[in-house]
Each structure stands twice: as structure tokens, then as C-alpha cells.
Amino acid sequence: MTLTGLYVPLITPFDSNGGVALDPLESLAHQMLDAGATGLVCLGTTAEPAALSDSEKRAVFDVLAGVCRTRDAQLVVGADRPSELEALADWPEVVAAQVPVPSFVRPGDAGVLAYFTHLASVSPVPLVIYHIPYRTGQSLTLETLRRLASLPGVAAFKYAAGGIDNDTVALMSELPDDFAVLGGDDVVISPLLALGAHGAILASAHVDTADFVSLIDLWHAGDVPRARALGHRLAALSSALFAEPNPTVVKAVLHARGLIPTADVRLPLVSADPQSLEYFEGLNEGVANVSRSEVPSMR
């Protein structure tokens, strides 16, 4: 199976008492699928998994697995340890596990290759390798990326290299037939789709989900003029949603629209400045109420 289309990496909503708001999470999941998303990502980095207890993680997983089971939708689960991967064996809704390149220790290309070779050998589901060097501190050569893509049990990259460079172009020009590239850099998803990306995992797609679905469909259909125009608009929207650390602005927008009970995040994140919400809403309405220079871009 080649992963294609839009996968929304769901936030974890919190209630006014600070607990996980499971009913709004379930409603949000259904809304993403109603808008045309192929599937959901459970406990990805957008879900603040490091700030959740084990019982909270299990509750989130149970809700999203139930939604995907009911809707016959695909579920990708964030995991990075063999024990977490092994626990996915009994869940048919789970089509893949999203695993980031190891951060902080920077094991080098040889270490990264050995790490994913081992994980793929013990995982009951295919892996989506999350390549995001500006967060992990671990850059990978084009040769290593190609070797990772050829590993048995590795189905895709969530590719968030920080932009489109020569290695990106070269990688996209020669991929295994059954391997997918899912764009993970929201602002540059349109040019990556133009290069042949199979789909996307985008936090920005919590908002205007149907338009992100359409963007992928338009590029796949070769409708360049319409895809290009929509891509420019969604890039501006994504830039505004990432004006502060993700998912703070996304949560502010969802709360303002009445979709989640609070805009709260857990430390070390802090809630978005109201100015970021004001800027986004102005931009989305076609009126820039706040100067772009006043809202610095932050990953």
C-alpha cells in the first residue's frame, strides 16, 4: 500500500480543568474525515505527546482508533520505541507508525540507518520516517535518504527538510515504486506536490481542510493553474498558523471557532498571543489587520 492524500496530525484538546477533552477530539476527527482527509495521525508531535500521561495517550488512541474503525479511514500513530510499535499489532485501523529521526544525540547517517533497520524489523506495521532536521539536529545525506526509502518495512517519509533544495529535487526524481513522500513542511507543500509528493501530513489542515485535500487532488490531476493559485493562498494561511510554536495558533483558531473547549497547551508551550489569532483571521478574510512584520515566523 502506498500512502497518499491528506493525513491530519490531530491536536490534543484540553478542557477548562486541564484534562484531555475526548468528545471534542472525536468530533474534530470526524470533521477532518468529512472534509476529505484520507486519514488521521494520532499522537504525532502536534498532539503534544511528551506532555501527556500514558493513560491520556491510551485514551486519545482509543478515540481515534474508534473513529477510523467506524469511518474505514487510515490511522497513522506516532511512536519511537520498539514497545510502542509492538503494541500496534492488534489494531487493524493502524496502517503505519510515524517515527522521527533520533534527536539530540545525532547518531550520524550510519546510526540512523541502523536504527530504522532495527525498528522496521520489529514493527508489525510499516514505518513513516519523520525527517525534520531543523528539529532533530540530524541532517541526512541524499544517499542515506535513498537507502532508508529502500528498507523493507519503511513505507514513506514525512518530509520536512525546511524547504526545497537540490537534495529534495534529486530524491523526488527517483523513488521506489511502493514508497511515498508525504510533505510535512506546511508552507512549501505545494511545490513539493508539484515535484511528485504523494500527499501530506499537515497541522495547518485543521483549518480549511477541504482546500488542502483539493490542493493535493489538483496537483495529482495536473491542474497546474488552479493548484498553483490555491497553493499560494494556503501557504500564506500556513505561515500565519506557524507564527508561534505549533500547535498554539492552530488551537487558538479552533477554539475561536467553537471546535475545542479551550486554546490551552501544556508546558513548555504557552498559549498563542491574541495578536497571532487576529492576524490569521484578518488574513483568512482577505484583510491583513496586523502587519506581517509584527508576527515573526517560528517553527
Protein Blocks (a to p, Z undefined) as FASTA:
>chain_A
ZZedjdddddddddfkopacfklmmmmmmmmmmnopabdcehiaklommlpcfklmmmmm
mmmmmmmmmnopacddddfbfklmmmmmmmmklnbdcddddehjlnojmlmmmmmmmmmm
mpcbdcdddddfklnopacdfklmmmmmmpghiabdcddehpacfklmmmmmoccfkbcc
ddfbfklmmmmmmnopabdcdfklmgoklmmmmmmmmmmnopaklmmmmmmmmmmmmmmm
mmpccfklmmmmmmmnopafbfcdcdfbdcddfklmmmmmmmmnopafbcfklmccdZZ
